[in-house]
Structures are given as C-alpha cells and as structure tokens.
Amino acid sequence: MAKLASGRVTEKSSKLLDKFNASLLFDQKLYAEDIKGSIAHATMLEKQGILSEHELNDIVNGLSKIKDEIENKQFIFDISDEDIHMAIEKRLTEIIGDTGKKLHTARSRNDQVALDFRLYVQKNTLIIKQLLLKLEVTLLEIAKDHTKTMLPGMTHLQHAQPINFAYHMLAYMSMFKRDIQRLDSAYERNNYSPIGCAALAGTPHNLDRNLTAKLLEFSEPTVNCLDTVSDRDFALDILFNISTIMTHISRLAEELILWSSSEFKFVTLSDAYSTSSSIMPQKKNPDVPELLRGKTGRVYGNLISLLTVLKGLPLAYNKDMQEDKEGVFDSVETALVSIEILTAALATMQVNEKNMQNACKVGHLSATDLADYLVQKCDMPFRDAYKITGSIVVEAEKMQIDLSEMPYEVLKEFAPCIEEDVVKYLDLRHSMDARTSQGGTATKATKDQILYFEEWLKGI
C-alpha cells in the first residue's frame, strides 16, 4: 500500500530513510491526544457542513476502535507510517474506507502535531502540579511536628545560627510553591488551540476554530498560524519548569544524603527507600536521594537540547522539530517518578531530634546574639560588638566549650557592661526563638508560616 502522504515523491522510500525519518517509535505515546484532536476536528467539520453526520459517526466510531486496539496492544505499528498521525489515519481508512481520508481535510500534520504535543504538555503540567501539591502536604505535616526541633542553620555548609526543622522544611515548601505557580502560569500562557492552522497559512475551508478550541478545553485559538505551527515555547516551558523543580529536589536530596550520613545522623531513611552495599553488609545507602540528584542532569540536558534545536530555525515548520518530543517525554517521566518517590521517602523518614539538638552546640551558634546583646545593653556600635564577640569565641575555643556554655565571669572580662542576664541571651533555644520577625525561625514565626501554607493549600 502506498503511503498516505507520498505526494510529490514518487519513488519508494528506502528502509534506511524510513528508519531515519520516522518518529513513530516514540510519538506513539501521543495516540490518545491524536485521537482526541481528530474527534474534535471531525466534529467541527460536520458542524460546518464539510462532513455529513453519517461520516462523522463513522470517523468517531473508527477512532474509538483504534484507541481500544492500541490500549489492548492489538494495534500493529509499522515504521513506514512515519508517525502516529499517519498510523492512525491509515488504520482508520482500513476500518471505514474512503471516509477516513476525509478526516485530514483542512489540517496538516504541522498543526496536528502541534496540537497533540501541546495537549500532552498541558495534561502533564497539571499532573506534575498535583504531585507537587502532595509533596507540599507531606512537607507541611513534617513541619507541624517539628516547630521546636532545633538544628544548626548553615551558610557555606558551616554552622551559623540555630533554627528549627519545621523552618527548614518550610524553605523547601516555598521553593515548590514557586514551582507550582510557574506551572500554573505556563498552563495559562499555553492554553491556546493550534488546530485549523494547517501547514502554515491557514486554510480556505470555512472552519470554526473557536469550536475546536472549546471541545479541546483550550481558552481560544492561537492568533497567528505561521507562528503556531513552529511554536515550541510550550515545550520549553515544561522543560524549564521541570529543570527548576529538579533543582529544588536535588538540593533537598543533597541534604538528605548529608543528614543520613554517620557524621550527621539527623535523619534515618526508611529501609523501603534505601539499598545495601553488594560487598559491605553493614551499609545502608541513600540511593533514592542520590538518584534524584543524578537525574537532575538529564532534565537539564533535555532543556538545552531543545533550545539548541530551535535556535536557528526559519519560519515555519522544519523537520528538525521532530527532535522536540523525546526530551520532553523523558523529562516528564523523570519528574513524575522523582516527585512521587521523594514524597514517599520523606513521609517514611525518621527525624533524629536529639542529634540535631546536640549539633547546635558546635560552632558557637549564639555568637550573633552576643553581638546584638552588646549593641543593645552597652550602646556599642555593631562593628565593635562584632570584634569583641570574635575575641570571646576565640577564648571559648581555647576552653573547648561552646559559647552558649561560657561562664558569665569570663564574658565580663571582655566587656564590663555585660551583666548576668547575658546567659539567657546565649541560650540556644532563646537564640532561635528571639528571631520573631516575619519569615524568621522562632517557633512562633514558624507556626505563622505553617498557617500561611495551610491557607494557600486550601485555595489551590
């Protein structure tokens, strides 16, 4: 049987060209979107008098049969069909005869693939958002349990100031909240229907693009067909959004790896989400966060790959754009499994509160509190207070004690204005709870943030 889209080319394609040119091996993933788009297109054609009601019914029934065949693994994919669009159209013609050939009236594979791919991206944008919301709920539940659990807040991976574990989890909630907002923005920005643009310049047929947009749950049709058939900004959007999500996941994964090590022992990952060494039976490896960290590089590569494909293309459609899908498919699948398994690993993670609290006694975390005390109590310029505090920290190091344990009598030797109440200011929990400013780490401020996220989640 000759190819449906043989046209100007009269000689039979070589098998090598079929293999090189075809996208069917990967774009068959778009079968549901292709069938959905074709049903909407046919429905519009019937309304406009281009198809009869009987022809529409035959097309819809034929497409429904094909969908069942694909999902029941009875459909035969032939690489000579090139892509999912031609494979479905050929099978439709086999089932219902020449009426199947009418389905392609007033459309091109250019707007057809733009539609299918956009539908896939829009669908998965919403799925990724829902998984992120489940992750946010898990992080929020952890936060609620640990508003008083102290651990060292760090900069440069060095102990800096005491914070609580809830506060740390809420920092990641803030990141993923921005990710959700980016997904929402991208969905709204890309929710426009390409179908009806045909190859690049529209069509002389009397179409109703508003109807197909409505049937496919788009906001409205796209404005300019020349742009539409070559636009892959929606694909770049989801690749960028996934890359940013994976950046945040990777940062959290890195901390889980550190925290679960013998040096930290802040958390213990569930055996269900850990593995053993093949040779060292005592080891328990944090493979889930390590893989999450590693997979981040893949999605970065997919983003750069598509940017590179698109960067020099003249308008309108070019075959280079066939390279737009595999990276998106890979990134979407990577994001889906990554968010889901991170959520499960966090939900089953044990938090070792005592180890976190003991770690706060290393690094003189209340040093800033002492400097602030000198500013307030002694009316001292901060830079002078900073210098005196540094000298006291050096003395604490010599005494091999933490600043929070420094005797009042020794402190007074460095600044006569220091009084006995300084002991309270150097207490680590007091240091944490003193930071009551909005967005701070005090237990009260942290609880306010929890309330904020609870209200935000209710409004989603």
LUMFI-808411 format. One record per residue (C-alpha): z, y, x negated; residue in one letter. Coordinates in steps of 0.001 Angstrom, whole numbers, padded with zeros to 6 digits. Each point is the difference from the previous one (the first is absolute). Example, Ala and Ser with C-alpha at 12.3 -4.5 7.8 and 13.67 -1.06 7.14 Angstrom:
<nodes>
(node (007800 -004500 -012300) 'a') (node (-000660 003440 -001370) 's') 
</nodes>
This chain:
<nodes>
(node (000000 000000 000000) 'm') (node (-000936 003419 -001373) 'a') (node (002776 002488 -000625) 'k') (node (000721 002331 002905) 'l') (node (-000213 002966 -002379) 'a') (node (-003038 -000998 -002046) 's') (node (-002062 003121 000957) 'g') (node (-002077 001428 -002840) 'r') (node (000817 -002867 -002375) 'v') (node (-002437 -002846 000669) 't') (node (000750 -002453 -002789) 'e') (node (002920 -002393 000360) 'k') (node (003108 001110 -001892) 's') (node (000973 -002004 -003043) 's') (node (003224 -001978 000251) 'k') (node (001336 002086 -002874) 'l') (node (-000646 003208 001960) 'l') (node (001634 -001508 003074) 'd') (node (003089 -000751 -002063) 'k') (node (000037 003386 -001723) 'f') (node (-000816 002051 003091) 'n') (node (002198 -001744 002558) 'a') (node (003397 001232 001094) 's') (node (000563 -002765 002552) 'l') (node (002454 -001899 -002172) 'l') (node (002505 002833 000312) 'f') (node (-001058 002187 002924) 'd') (node (000292 -002917 002441) 'q') (node (003580 001251 000149) 'k') (node (-001392 002751 002259) 'l') (node (-001286 -002380 002691) 'y') (node (002499 001155 002663) 'a') (node (-000765 003667 -000644) 'e') (node (-003737 -000697 000036) 'd') (node (000191 -001788 003344) 'i') (node (002268 002659 001491) 'k') (node (-002399 002744 -001114) 'g') (node (-003030 -001891 001309) 's') (node (001562 -000488 003432) 'i') (node (000795 003720 000202) 'a') (node (-003534 000893 -001129) 'h') (node (-001579 -002357 002542) 'a') (node (002246 001338 002767) 't') (node (-001188 003521 -000780) 'm') (node (-003663 -001113 -000117) 'l') (node (000343 -001520 003472) 'e') (node (001589 003142 001398) 'k') (node (-002873 002049 -001424) 'q') (node (-002584 -002303 001598) 'g') (node (-001223 -001418 -003313) 'i') (node (001326 -003487 000832) 'l') (node (000208 -001631 003418) 's') (node (003305 -001244 001386) 'e') (node (-001226 -003581 -000402) 'h') (node (-000921 000626 -003645) 'e') (node (003411 001566 -000650) 'l') (node (001771 -003010 001495) 'n') (node (-002055 -002374 -002132) 'd') (node (000779 001992 -003151) 'i') (node (003736 000209 000728) 'v') (node (000233 -003697 000843) 'n') (node (-002010 -000910 -003095) 'g') (node (002177 002134 -002272) 'l') (node (003141 -001498 001530) 's') (node (-001349 -003488 -000723) 'k') (node (-000726 001007 -003615) 'i') (node (003532 001362 -000382) 'k') (node (001387 -003327 001189) 'd') (node (-002288 -001894 -002384) 'e') (node (001154 002071 -002978) 'i') (node (003686 -000291 000867) 'e') (node (-000313 -003753 000570) 'n') (node (-001887 -000346 -003315) 'k') (node (-003141 -001293 001737) 'q') (node (-002222 002916 -001028) 'f') (node (-002436 -000737 -002825) 'i') (node (-000206 002861 -002491) 'f') (node (-003343 000107 -001820) 'd') (node (-000151 002260 -003059) 'i') (node (-003648 000798 000759) 's') (node (001264 002057 002967) 'd') (node (001337 002495 -002571) 'e') (node (002921 001351 002023) 'd') (node (002222 -000616 003004) 'i') (node (-002097 002307 002200) 'h') (node (-003215 -001971 -000478) 'm') (node (001816 -003347 000191) 'a') (node (001437 000873 003411) 'i') (node (-003255 001517 001296) 'e') (node (-001991 -003062 -001075) 'k') (node (002437 -002354 001696) 'r') (node (000012 002185 003129) 'l') (node (-003783 -000270 000196) 't') (node (000254 -003781 -000362) 'e') (node (002434 -000113 002935) 'i') (node (-001573 002462 002472) 'i') (node (-003574 000381 -001241) 'g') (node (-001931 003241 -000387) 'd') (node (002650 002024 001819) 't') (node (002079 -000372 -003145) 'g') (node (-002635 001991 -001877) 'k') (node (000567 002958 002312) 'k') (node (003575 000469 -001186) 'l') (node (-001155 001871 -003107) 'h') (node (-001724 002683 002070) 't') (node (001061 003495 -001083) 'a') (node (002121 -001127 -002904) 'r') (node (-000372 -000882 -003681) 's') (node (001960 -002204 -002296) 'r') (node (001029 003305 -001609) 'n') (node (001990 001224 002996) 'd') (node (000946 -003559 000938) 'q') (node (001723 -000709 -003307) 'v') (node (001580 003454 000032) 'a') (node (001445 -000849 003411) 'l') (node (001212 -003502 -000879) 'd') (node (001597 001118 -003231) 'f') (node (001650 003024 001620) 'r') (node (001405 -002180 002800) 'l') (node (001434 -002369 -002626) 'y') (node (001609 002863 -001933) 'v') (node (001431 001617 003128) 'q') (node (001428 -003308 001233) 'k') (node (001651 -000777 -003314) 'n') (node (001307 003536 -000395) 't') (node (002074 -000629 003123) 'l') (node (001074 -003472 -001149) 'i') (node (001164 001320 -003374) 'i') (node (001896 002777 001781) 'k') (node (001848 -002523 002175) 'q') (node (000985 -002068 -003043) 'l') (node (001270 003138 -001734) 'l') (node (002106 000816 003042) 'l') (node (001614 -003456 -000226) 'k') (node (000682 000668 -003681) 'l') (node (001570 003340 000927) 'e') (node (002302 -001693 002521) 'v') (node (001109 -002486 -002679) 't') (node (000711 002790 -002490) 'l') (node (001919 001908 002665) 'l') (node (002177 -003029 000796) 'e') (node (000844 -000389 -003690) 'i') (node (000813 003709 -000185) 'a') (node (002372 -000182 002965) 'k') (node (002032 -002669 -001791) 'd') (node (000298 001875 -003301) 'h') (node (000808 003663 000553) 't') (node (003112 -000430 -002167) 'k') (node (-001394 -002432 -002568) 't') (node (-000178 001941 -003270) 'm') (node (-002493 -000586 -002759) 'l') (node (-001216 002120 -002903) 'p') (node (-002775 002373 000958) 'g') (node (-002388 000214 -002929) 'm') (node (-002474 002284 -001669) 't') (node (-002024 -001222 -002986) 'h') (node (001550 -003419 000884) 'l') (node (003304 001366 -001322) 'q') (node (003203 000286 002020) 'h') (node (000136 003498 001483) 'a') (node (002190 000493 003094) 'q') (node (001715 -002294 002511) 'p') (node (-001927 -000565 003206) 'i') (node (000267 -002547 002789) 'n') (node (-002328 -002931 000570) 'f') (node (-000924 001187 003488) 'a') (node (-001197 003268 -001508) 'y') (node (-002193 -001944 -002438) 'h') (node (-001540 -002069 002805) 'm') (node (-000628 003145 002033) 'l') (node (-002004 001415 -002898) 'a') (node (-002431 -002892 000478) 'y') (node (000067 000539 003747) 'm') (node (-001185 003545 -000706) 's') (node (-002906 -001324 -002071) 'm') (node (-001092 -002498 002638) 'f') (node (000371 002631 002716) 'k') (node (-002579 002108 -001821) 'r') (node (-002215 -003079 -000243) 'd') (node (000206 -000476 003759) 'i') (node (-000854 003657 000545) 'q') (node (-003018 -000352 -002294) 'r') (node (-001166 -003028 001992) 'l') (node (000375 001945 003246) 'd') (node (-001954 002909 -001435) 's') (node (-002778 -002263 -001269) 'a') (node (-000253 -001822 003323) 'y') (node (-000391 003269 001892) 'e') (node (-002465 001428 -002536) 'r') (node (-002222 -003099 000064) 'n') (node (000122 -000881 003677) 'n') (node (-003628 000976 000727) 'y') (node (-002799 -002287 001132) 's') (node (-003055 -000478 -002289) 'p') (node (-002030 -002147 002396) 'i') (node (-003130 001652 001338) 'g') (node (-000869 001723 -003266) 'c') (node (-002542 -002723 -000775) 'a') (node (-001413 000091 -003552) 'a') (node (000829 003623 -000851) 'l') (node (-001616 002410 002453) 'a') (node (001076 -001133 003442) 'g') (node (-002367 -001566 002523) 't') (node (-002492 001131 002686) 'p') (node (001603 -002383 002510) 'h') (node (002173 001594 002681) 'n') (node (003403 -001133 -001240) 'l') (node (003506 000808 001163) 'd') (node (001983 000034 -003237) 'r') (node (003045 001299 001835) 'n') (node (000079 -003194 002066) 'l') (node (-000107 -002306 -003026) 't') (node (002686 002106 -001670) 'a') (node (002193 -000400 003075) 'k') (node (-000651 -003740 000286) 'l') (node (000964 -000461 -003666) 'l') (node (003089 002249 000315) 'e') (node (-001275 002691 -002327) 'f') (node (000871 003637 000637) 's') (node (-003680 001006 000191) 'e') (node (-003322 -000576 -001799) 'p') (node (-000617 001294 -003508) 't') (node (-001811 003340 -000255) 'v') (node (-002715 -000495 -002623) 'n') (node (-001894 -003280 -000295) 'c') (node (-001220 000604 -003554) 'l') (node (003593 000211 -001157) 'd') (node (001207 -002776 002278) 't') (node (-002057 -002902 -001324) 'v') (node (000918 000760 -003615) 's') (node (003620 001042 000600) 'd') (node (002611 -002275 -001520) 'r') (node (002843 002515 -000106) 'd') (node (001870 -002191 002460) 'f') (node (-000152 -002852 -002525) 'a') (node (001176 002308 -002779) 'l') (node (002839 001148 002247) 'd') (node (001346 -003489 000565) 'i') (node (-000442 -000892 -003679) 'l') (node (001867 003132 -001070) 'f') (node (002713 -000531 002607) 'n') (node (000488 -003610 -001064) 'i') (node (000075 001057 -003651) 's') (node (002765 002497 000774) 't') (node (001905 -002564 002068) 'i') (node (-000256 -002485 -002863) 'm') (node (001187 002673 -002438) 't') (node (003180 000342 002052) 'h') (node (000321 -003767 000366) 'i') (node (-000453 -000422 -003740) 's') (node (002742 002531 -000776) 'r') (node (002413 -001822 002274) 'l') (node (-001123 -003334 -001458) 'a') (node (000764 001259 -003506) 'e') (node (003514 000922 001064) 'e') (node (000530 -003377 001664) 'l') (node (-001062 -001676 -003246) 'i') (node (002467 002109 -002009) 'l') (node (002807 -000276 002538) 'w') (node (-000300 -003794 000209) 's') (node (000187 -000432 -003793) 's') (node (003148 -001192 -001771) 's') (node (000435 003449 -001518) 'e') (node (000269 001689 003395) 'f') (node (000969 -002686 002551) 'k') (node (-000184 002625 002743) 'f') (node (-001868 -002312 002384) 'v') (node (-000682 -003690 000393) 't') (node (-003366 -000949 001451) 'l') (node (-000101 -002897 002435) 's') (node (-001057 -003378 -001376) 'd') (node (-002674 000010 002714) 'a') (node (-001711 002894 -001805) 'y') (node (000644 -001019 -003612) 's') (node (-001362 -002685 -002316) 't') (node (001285 -002109 -002876) 's') (node (-001236 -000283 -003557) 's') (node (-002119 -003047 -000824) 's') (node (002104 -000691 -003092) 'i') (node (003300 001887 000352) 'm') (node (001871 -001457 002988) 'p') (node (002644 002733 000044) 'q') (node (-002499 002796 000676) 'k') (node (-000708 001684 003307) 'k') (node (-003030 002245 -000256) 'n') (node (-000754 003042 002205) 'p') (node (-003601 -001057 000559) 'd') (node (-000409 001834 003311) 'v') (node (000695 003488 -001387) 'p') (node (-001916 -000836 -003185) 'e') (node (-003070 -000983 002019) 'l') (node (000364 003104 002148) 'l') (node (000035 002096 -003142) 'r') (node (-003023 -001852 -001385) 'g') (node (-002096 000128 003169) 'k') (node (000247 003776 -000006) 't') (node (-002556 000105 -002827) 'g') (node (-002513 -001897 002127) 'r') (node (000051 002507 002819) 'v') (node (-000328 002884 -002473) 'y') (node (-003121 -001713 -001351) 'g') (node (-001472 -000349 003481) 'n') (node (000420 003726 000636) 'l') (node (-001600 000988 -003296) 'i') (node (-002811 -002496 000569) 's') (node (-001044 001519 003328) 'l') (node (000319 003555 -001293) 'l') (node (-002344 -000990 -002820) 't') (node (-002507 -001622 002366) 'v') (node (-000158 003107 002190) 'l') (node (000075 002733 -002613) 'k') (node (-003759 000338 -000600) 'g') (node (-001618 -001146 003230) 'l') (node (-002608 002232 001660) 'p') (node (-000051 000155 003795) 'l') (node (-000180 -002136 001961) 'a') (node (000679 -003747 -000143) 'y') (node (-000571 -001826 -003294) 'n') (node (000410 -003710 -000727) 'k') (node (002712 000848 -002532) 'd') (node (002242 000473 003011) 'm') (node (000005 -003732 000606) 'q') (node (002621 000020 -002775) 'e') (node (002392 001908 002271) 'd') (node (001592 -002925 001821) 'k') (node (001394 -002619 -002353) 'e') (node (002424 002424 -001644) 'g') (node (001210 001248 003372) 'v') (node (000436 -003544 001302) 'f') (node (001960 -000911 -003126) 'd') (node (002210 003090 000125) 's') (node (000732 -000437 003701) 'v') (node (000963 -003649 -000447) 'e') (node (002095 000879 -003048) 't') (node (001819 002745 001899) 'a') (node (000692 -002190 003026) 'l') (node (001583 -002841 -001948) 'v') (node (001787 002366 -002413) 's') (node (001743 002039 002700) 'i') (node (000943 -003113 001939) 'e') (node (001513 -001879 -002946) 'i') (node (001809 003087 -001319) 'l') (node (001606 000428 003417) 't') (node (001121 -003636 000005) 'a') (node (001323 000168 -003577) 'a') (node (002036 003117 000769) 'l') (node (001379 -001433 003243) 'a') (node (001342 -003060 -001845) 't') (node (001200 001818 -003127) 'm') (node (003716 -000015 -000921) 'q') (node (001452 003324 -001165) 'v') (node (002685 -000384 -002671) 'n') (node (002143 003037 000797) 'e') (node (002665 -000601 -002657) 'k') (node (-002536 -000142 -002834) 'n') (node (-001597 003216 001200) 'm') (node (003349 001762 000111) 'q') (node (001022 -001252 -003456) 'n') (node (-003284 001299 -001407) 'a') (node (000962 003495 001151) 'c') (node (002751 -000027 -002642) 'k') (node (-002601 -000006 -002759) 'v') (node (-001696 003211 -001042) 'g') (node (002531 002688 001021) 'h') (node (-001612 000576 003388) 'l') (node (002438 002723 001039) 's') (node (-000862 002270 -002953) 'a') (node (-001882 002460 002203) 't') (node (003049 000146 002268) 'd') (node (002132 001054 -002960) 'l') (node (-002482 002743 -000916) 'a') (node (-000012 001206 003621) 'd') (node (003804 -000088 000012) 'y') (node (000106 002267 -003079) 'l') (node (-002450 002406 001655) 'v') (node (002055 000217 003183) 'q') (node (003539 -000245 -001387) 'k') (node (-000401 001983 -003210) 'c') (node (-002723 002456 001087) 'd') (node (-002017 -001287 -002941) 'm') (node (-003794 000353 -000446) 'p') (node (-001633 -003365 000658) 'f') (node (-001486 -000240 -003492) 'r') (node (003455 000417 -001566) 'd') (node (001426 -002563 002418) 'a') (node (-002889 -002328 -000851) 'y') (node (000774 000272 -003736) 'k') (node (003734 -000640 000435) 'i') (node (-000709 -002990 002233) 't') (node (-002299 -001420 -002655) 'g') (node (002803 000249 -002555) 's') (node (002366 -001794 002374) 'i') (node (-002560 -002782 000523) 'v') (node (-000199 -000455 -003792) 'v') (node (003796 -000352 -000060) 'e') (node (-000106 -002546 002822) 'a') (node (-002518 -002002 -002012) 'e') (node (002376 000009 -002965) 'k') (node (002827 -001157 002245) 'm') (node (-002299 -002665 001460) 'q') (node (000764 000994 003575) 'i') (node (-002033 001478 002823) 'd') (node (000341 003694 000710) 'l') (node (001474 -000840 003402) 's') (node (002909 -001672 -001833) 'e') (node (000673 002869 -002422) 'm') (node (003697 001075 000028) 'p') (node (000695 003493 001325) 'y') (node (001884 000931 -003188) 'e') (node (-003064 -000674 -002166) 'v') (node (-002291 001922 002333) 'l') (node (002277 003064 -000125) 'k') (node (-000368 000155 -003782) 'e') (node (-003666 000925 000472) 'f') (node (000600 002681 002659) 'a') (node (003507 001360 000738) 'p') (node (-001080 001004 003514) 'c') (node (-000343 -003662 000981) 'i') (node (002711 -001076 002439) 'e') (node (001206 -003387 001244) 'e') (node (-002337 000087 003010) 'd') (node (-002855 -000697 -002435) 'v') (node (000841 -003698 000283) 'v') (node (-001166 000053 003607) 'k') (node (-003289 001669 -000931) 'y') (node (-000719 -002630 -002631) 'l') (node (000559 -002886 002410) 'd') (node (-003359 -001748 000470) 'l') (node (000215 -000342 003765) 'r') (node (001040 003640 000306) 'h') (node (-003006 000883 -002159) 's') (node (-002330 -001875 002338) 'm') (node (001509 001353 003202) 'd') (node (000087 003575 -001313) 'a') (node (-003790 000172 000279) 'r') (node (-000050 000914 003664) 't') (node (-003042 002284 -000084) 's') (node (-002840 -001008 002334) 'q') (node (-001825 -002947 -001540) 'g') (node (002897 -000728 -002351) 'g') (node (001719 -003278 -000835) 't') (node (003419 000566 001588) 'a') (node (000795 -002701 002537) 't') (node (-000018 002654 002725) 'k') (node (-003374 001376 -001099) 'a') (node (-001361 -003536 -000275) 't') (node (001094 -000787 003554) 'k') (node (-001785 003144 001157) 'd') (node (-003168 -001312 -001643) 'q') (node (000457 -003355 001721) 'i') (node (000183 001805 003352) 'l') (node (-003165 001902 -000907) 'y') (node (-001921 -003199 -000720) 'f') (node (001343 -001672 003133) 'e') (node (-001311 002867 002117) 'e') (node (-003326 -000047 -001829) 'w') (node (-000433 -003732 000607) 'l') (node (000773 000441 003694) 'k') (node (-002821 002533 000232) 'g') (node (-002662 -002214 -001578) 'i') 
</nodes>
